[in-house]
Amino acid sequence: MRTHKSAAPSREALRRWRAEPLLAGVDEAGRGPLAGPVIAAAVILDPRQPIAGLADSKRLSPRRRERLHDLICERALCCAVGEASVQEIDRLNILQATLLAMQRAIAGLRLPPRLVLVDGNRLPALAVPAHAVVRGDALVPAISAASIVAKVRRDWLCQQLDEQYPQYGFAAHKGYGTAAHLAALQQHGPCPQHRRSFAPVAAAALAVREARQTHP
């Protein structure tokens, strides 16, 4: 199926896209962290039930994201989430795993979209017309909604990881390579939810193995 990339969509393109009643916006959360799955969301908004305040999830406070997440789930025509596991990230690489999570999110929609707009500059293989839109989470409300849903769902998952592995502080850093997270990695080594294909995790795993060999 034909797909398109758009670094700077025109006002006419934005107007035309927004007029499509079965437009699915797609975004992801979790490409950069050192641990946990990557999560994608797909959202088809209901033009009869507009949601005020949709924006790039990174520009919203956690409390505001949570409120908008609930409104999106309540008012959207449909919403679905897909993920790619740590094992898939390590096997495929993070880009391909992200595209896989997007495919799964789109496939999970209750209504089949007639057009898909994806935040960024890369597209998953799809059977419907699709465009990649750079800064789409700030330009297209459906993508903004997807970015909020993906971010909130991944934050919830990091809370669960924090309960399972409290020594790493996942609730605070959400898996990103902060100084505190890197220090915990050096002290404890990776847990099963760390991405071993990522350099800091691989280095920490190697250091732990070497230390155990030196001091069995």
Phi, psi and chi 1 to 4 in degrees:
 res  aa     phi    psi   chi1   chi2   chi3   chi4
   1 MET       -  141.0  174.8   59.6   65.2      -
   2 ARG   -64.7  138.0   57.0 -169.1  175.2   86.8
   3 THR  -132.8  162.1   57.1      -      -      -
   4 HIS  -138.5  151.5  -56.4  -84.9      -      -
   5 LYS  -111.1  146.5  -65.4 -178.2 -179.3 -179.7
   6 SER  -143.2  109.1  177.9      -      -      -
   7 ALA   -76.5  -32.4      -      -      -      -
   8 ALA  -147.3   85.3      -      -      -      -
   9 PRO   -62.9  141.6   23.3  -33.6      -      -
  10 SER   -74.9  164.8   66.3      -      -      -
  11 ARG   -61.5  -35.3  -69.4 -176.6  179.3  179.6
  12 GLU   -65.6  -42.2  172.3   58.4   25.3      -
  13 ALA   -63.2  -44.0      -      -      -      -
  14 LEU   -61.3  -42.8  -71.7  171.3      -      -
  15 ARG   -63.2  -43.1 -174.9 -162.6   63.5   77.1
  16 ARG   -66.2  -42.9 -173.2  172.7   65.3 -108.5
  17 TRP   -63.4  -44.2  -67.4  -19.5      -      -
  18 ARG   -67.6  -20.2  -70.0  175.8 -179.3  177.0
  19 ALA   -78.1  -11.8      -      -      -      -
  20 GLU   -76.5  116.9  170.2   52.9   62.3      -
  21 PRO   -69.6  -22.9   23.2  -32.4      -      -
  22 LEU  -113.1   52.4  -70.2  177.0      -      -
  23 LEU   -89.7  124.1  161.1   66.5      -      -
  24 ALA  -102.5  124.8      -      -      -      -
  25 GLY   -94.0  141.4      -      -      -      -
  26 VAL  -134.1  135.7  179.1      -      -      -
  27 ASP  -151.4  169.0 -157.2   -3.0      -      -
  28 GLU  -129.2  165.7   54.0   74.2   27.4      -
  29 ALA  -140.1  135.1      -      -      -      -
  30 GLY   105.9   22.4      -      -      -      -
  31 ARG   -73.9  -37.8  -78.3 -172.3   65.7  174.1
  32 GLY   -83.8  -27.6      -      -      -      -
  33 PRO   -61.5  163.4  -26.7   36.6      -      -
  34 LEU   -90.3   -5.3  -54.1  179.3      -      -
  35 ALA  -148.1  158.9      -      -      -      -
  36 GLY    83.3  163.7      -      -      -      -
  37 PRO   -71.8  164.9   28.7  -36.2      -      -
  38 VAL   -95.0  136.9   59.5      -      -      -
  39 ILE  -119.7  134.0  -67.2 -179.2      -      -
  40 ALA  -119.8  150.4      -      -      -      -
  41 ALA  -129.0  147.7      -      -      -      -
  42 ALA  -126.9  131.9      -      -      -      -
  43 VAL  -134.9  131.7  177.5      -      -      -
  44 ILE  -111.1  110.7  -61.0  178.7      -      -
  45 LEU   -75.7  157.0  -66.3  173.1      -      -
  46 ASP  -101.0  112.1 -174.5  -12.5      -      -
  47 PRO   -61.8  -18.5   20.2  -31.0      -      -
  48 ARG   -81.7  -11.7  -61.0  165.9  -60.5  178.6
  49 GLN  -131.2   72.7  -62.3 -168.3   78.8      -
  50 PRO   -64.2  152.9   22.8  -32.6      -      -
  51 ILE  -120.0  114.2  -58.9  170.6      -      -
  52 ALA   -75.9  144.5      -      -      -      -
  53 GLY    91.6    7.2      -      -      -      -
  54 LEU   -64.4  134.7  -67.7  176.7      -      -
  55 ALA  -160.8  172.6      -      -      -      -
  56 ASP   -53.1  127.4  175.3    2.3      -      -
  57 SER   -58.7  -28.8   63.6      -      -      -
  58 LYS   -68.8  -18.4  -65.2 -177.3  -69.4  -64.2
  59 ARG   -93.5    2.3  -63.2 -178.6  176.4  -86.2
  60 LEU  -110.5  148.5  -59.0  169.2      -      -
  61 SER   -71.0  156.1   68.8      -      -      -
  62 PRO   -54.8  -40.2  -27.5   35.4      -      -
  63 ARG   -64.9  -41.9 -174.6  174.6 -178.6 -178.4
  64 ARG   -66.6  -39.4 -177.9   62.4  177.4  157.9
  65 ARG   -60.7  -43.1  -78.5 -163.3  -60.8  -95.1
  66 GLU   -61.1  -44.0  -69.0  -95.5   -2.4      -
  67 ARG   -63.6  -44.4  -70.4  178.4  176.6  175.9
  68 LEU   -67.7  -36.8  -75.1  168.6      -      -
  69 HIS   -55.8  -45.9  168.6  -85.2      -      -
  70 ASP   -65.4  -38.9  -67.5  -14.5      -      -
  71 LEU   -66.3  -40.2  -77.5  174.3      -      -
  72 ILE   -62.0  -47.4  -67.0  162.3      -      -
  73 CYS   -63.6  -30.1  -66.7      -      -      -
  74 GLU   -80.8  -38.3  175.3 -174.3  -25.4      -
  75 ARG  -105.4  -21.6  -62.8 -176.5 -175.1  178.8
  76 ALA   -65.9  152.6      -      -      -      -
  77 LEU   -61.6  -41.0  -73.0  176.0      -      -
  78 CYS  -163.8  158.1   54.3      -      -      -
  79 CYS  -150.9  137.6  174.2      -      -      -
  80 ALA  -144.5  152.6      -      -      -      -
  81 VAL  -124.0  138.7  172.5      -      -      -
  82 GLY  -130.3  154.7      -      -      -      -
  83 GLU  -140.5  159.6   69.2  175.7   60.3      -
  84 ALA  -121.4  132.3      -      -      -      -
  85 SER   -73.7  168.2   68.3      -      -      -
  86 VAL   -58.2  -40.8  169.4      -      -      -
  87 GLN   -62.8  -39.7  -67.3   74.5   22.9      -
  88 GLU   -69.1  -37.4  -71.3  171.5  -39.5      -
  89 ILE   -60.8  -46.2  -67.9  169.4      -      -
  90 ASP   -68.2  -31.3  -73.0  -20.2      -      -
  91 ARG   -81.1  -39.7  176.6  167.6   54.4   85.4
  92 LEU   -96.9  -31.6  -61.8  172.1      -      -
  93 ASN    99.7  160.1   73.9   45.0      -      -
  94 ILE   -67.4  -35.3 -174.8   58.4      -      -
  95 LEU   -64.5  -51.2  172.2   59.5      -      -
  96 GLN   -65.4  -35.1  -65.3  -55.6  -43.0      -
  97 ALA   -66.0  -37.6      -      -      -      -
  98 THR   -64.1  -44.5  -61.0      -      -      -
  99 LEU   -63.3  -35.6  -62.2  177.5      -      -
 100 LEU   -65.1  -43.3  177.4   60.2      -      -
 101 ALA   -61.6  -37.7      -      -      -      -
 102 MET   -65.0  -44.3  -70.5  178.7  172.7      -
 103 GLN   -56.5  -43.9  -73.0  176.3  -35.4      -
 104 ARG   -65.9  -38.4  -70.7  169.5  173.0  166.9
 105 ALA   -64.6  -45.2      -      -      -      -
 106 ILE   -64.5  -42.1  -64.6  163.6      -      -
 107 ALA   -63.9  -23.9      -      -      -      -
 108 GLY   -84.4   -4.9      -      -      -      -
 109 LEU   -66.1  137.9  -71.3  169.2      -      -
 110 ARG   -66.8  -33.9  177.6  177.9   59.1   84.2
 111 LEU  -108.9  133.7  -60.8  171.9      -      -
 112 PRO   -72.9  125.4   22.8  -30.6      -      -
 113 PRO   -72.4  153.5   27.5  -34.4      -      -
 114 ARG   -97.6  -16.1  -69.5  174.1   49.9 -178.3
 115 LEU  -150.7  139.3  174.1   65.8      -      -
 116 VAL  -121.9  129.5  173.3      -      -      -
 117 LEU  -115.9  125.5  -60.9 -177.5      -      -
 118 VAL  -115.3  132.5  177.6      -      -      -
 119 ASP   -67.5  137.1 -176.5   59.0      -      -
 120 GLY   109.8 -155.5      -      -      -      -
 121 ASN  -126.5   13.7   60.5    4.6      -      -
 122 ARG  -131.3  147.2  -60.4  -64.0  -67.0  -90.7
 123 LEU  -121.0  142.6  -74.0  168.2      -      -
 124 PRO   -74.1  161.2   28.9  -34.4      -      -
 125 ALA   -71.8  123.1      -      -      -      -
 126 LEU  -133.8  159.0  -61.2  171.7      -      -
 127 ALA   -97.5   11.9      -      -      -      -
 128 VAL  -130.2  159.0  -65.2      -      -      -
 129 PRO   -58.2  138.8  -23.9   33.8      -      -
 130 ALA  -147.6  150.8      -      -      -      -
 131 HIS  -129.7  140.0  -62.0 -101.9      -      -
 132 ALA   -92.6  129.2      -      -      -      -
 133 VAL  -124.2  108.9 -174.2      -      -      -
 134 VAL   -64.6  132.5  173.8      -      -      -
 135 ARG    61.4   28.8  -64.5 -169.7   67.0 -110.6
 136 GLY   -62.0  -28.5      -      -      -      -
 137 ASP   -68.5  -13.5   48.6    9.5      -      -
 138 ALA  -104.3   -9.4      -      -      -      -
 139 LEU  -112.2  -29.6  -63.4  171.4      -      -
 140 VAL  -120.3  116.7 -179.3      -      -      -
 141 PRO   -54.5  -38.8  -27.6   35.1      -      -
 142 ALA   -65.2  -35.3      -      -      -      -
 143 ILE   -71.0  -39.9  -62.2  179.9      -      -
 144 SER   -56.6  -44.9  -59.9      -      -      -
 145 ALA   -61.7  -42.5      -      -      -      -
 146 ALA   -64.4  -38.3      -      -      -      -
 147 SER   -64.4  -37.6   75.9      -      -      -
 148 ILE   -66.9  -47.1  -68.1  166.2      -      -
 149 VAL   -61.9  -45.9  171.1      -      -      -
 150 ALA   -62.6  -43.5      -      -      -      -
 151 LYS   -65.0  -45.5  172.8   62.3  174.5  168.1
 152 VAL   -64.3  -43.9  169.2      -      -      -
 153 ARG   -63.3  -38.5  -63.3  -64.6  179.8   90.7
 154 ARG   -71.9  -34.7 -166.4  172.1 -167.4  -77.3
 155 ASP   -62.5  -39.8  -76.2   -5.2      -      -
 156 TRP   -59.9  -43.5  -70.5   -8.1      -      -
 157 LEU   -62.5  -38.5 -177.0  144.4      -      -
 158 CYS   -67.2  -30.9  -73.3      -      -      -
 159 GLN   -63.0  -40.3  -67.6  -74.1  -10.4      -
 160 GLN   -66.0  -40.9  -63.9  171.3    6.7      -
 161 LEU   -62.3  -36.3  -69.3 -178.0      -      -
 162 ASP   -63.8  -36.3 -169.3   70.7      -      -
 163 GLU   -69.6  -35.6  -65.6  172.6    5.0      -
 164 GLN   -75.8  -38.5  -71.2  179.9  -88.5      -
 165 TYR  -131.2   69.8  -51.7  101.9      -      -
 166 PRO   -63.6  -19.9   22.3  -33.4      -      -
 167 GLN   -68.5  -15.0   66.0  -89.6   35.9      -
 168 TYR   -97.7  -18.7  -63.7  100.2      -      -
 169 GLY    76.0   35.3      -      -      -      -
 170 PHE   -60.1  -31.6  -73.7  119.2      -      -
 171 ALA   -63.7  -29.6      -      -      -      -
 172 ALA   -85.0  -49.6      -      -      -      -
 173 HIS  -101.3   -5.6   53.4   63.6      -      -
 174 LYS    58.0   25.2  -53.4  -61.3 -172.0  -65.5
 175 GLY    93.4   -7.0      -      -      -      -
 176 TYR   -71.5  160.4  -76.5   93.4      -      -
 177 GLY   -82.5   58.6      -      -      -      -
 178 THR   -72.1  168.1   63.6      -      -      -
 179 ALA   -60.3  -40.8      -      -      -      -
 180 ALA   -64.9  -40.2      -      -      -      -
 181 HIS   -67.0  -44.2 -170.5 -174.2      -      -
 182 LEU   -63.6  -36.9  -66.3  175.3      -      -
 183 ALA   -65.7  -39.9      -      -      -      -
 184 ALA   -65.4  -38.3      -      -      -      -
 185 LEU   -61.5  -43.3  -94.6  174.3      -      -
 186 GLN   -65.8  -34.3  -69.9  -62.1  -40.6      -
 187 GLN   -78.5  -43.1 -179.5  178.9   -3.6      -
 188 HIS  -107.3  -13.9  -56.5  -70.1      -      -
 189 GLY    75.6  173.8      -      -      -      -
 190 PRO   -72.2  150.6  -12.8   26.8      -      -
 191 CYS   -98.9  174.6   76.1      -      -      -
 192 PRO   -60.3  -18.0  -27.1   36.2      -      -
 193 GLN   -95.6    6.1  -76.3  -62.7  -45.8      -
 194 HIS   -85.1  144.5  -82.9  101.3      -      -
 195 ARG   -85.2  103.7  -57.1  171.1 -179.9  177.0
 196 ARG   -72.4  -12.5  -78.8  160.5  170.8   73.5
 197 SER   -81.8   -7.3   57.3      -      -      -
 198 PHE   -88.8  134.8  -79.6   40.1      -      -
 199 ALA   -55.1  -46.8      -      -      -      -
 200 PRO   -62.6  -33.8  -22.9   34.5      -      -
 201 VAL   -71.3  -44.0  178.8      -      -      -
 202 ALA   -60.9  -40.4      -      -      -      -
 203 ALA   -65.6  -40.6      -      -      -      -
 204 ALA   -66.7  -40.6      -      -      -      -
 205 ALA   -62.6  -41.7      -      -      -      -
 206 LEU   -64.3  -42.3  177.7   60.7      -      -
 207 ALA   -63.2  -39.7      -      -      -      -
 208 VAL   -65.9  -42.8  169.0      -      -      -
 209 ARG   -61.7  -43.5  -74.0 -162.5  -58.7  -89.3
 210 GLU   -65.7  -38.4  -69.1  176.7  -16.8      -
 211 ALA   -66.3  -37.9      -      -      -      -
 212 ARG   -69.4  -34.0  -72.0  172.5  178.4  170.0
 213 GLN   -70.5  -33.7  -69.7  170.9   -2.5      -
 214 THR   -75.6  -38.1  -55.6      -      -      -
 215 HIS  -127.3   73.0  -54.6  -75.4      -      -
 216 PRO   -65.1      -   22.7  -30.8      -      -
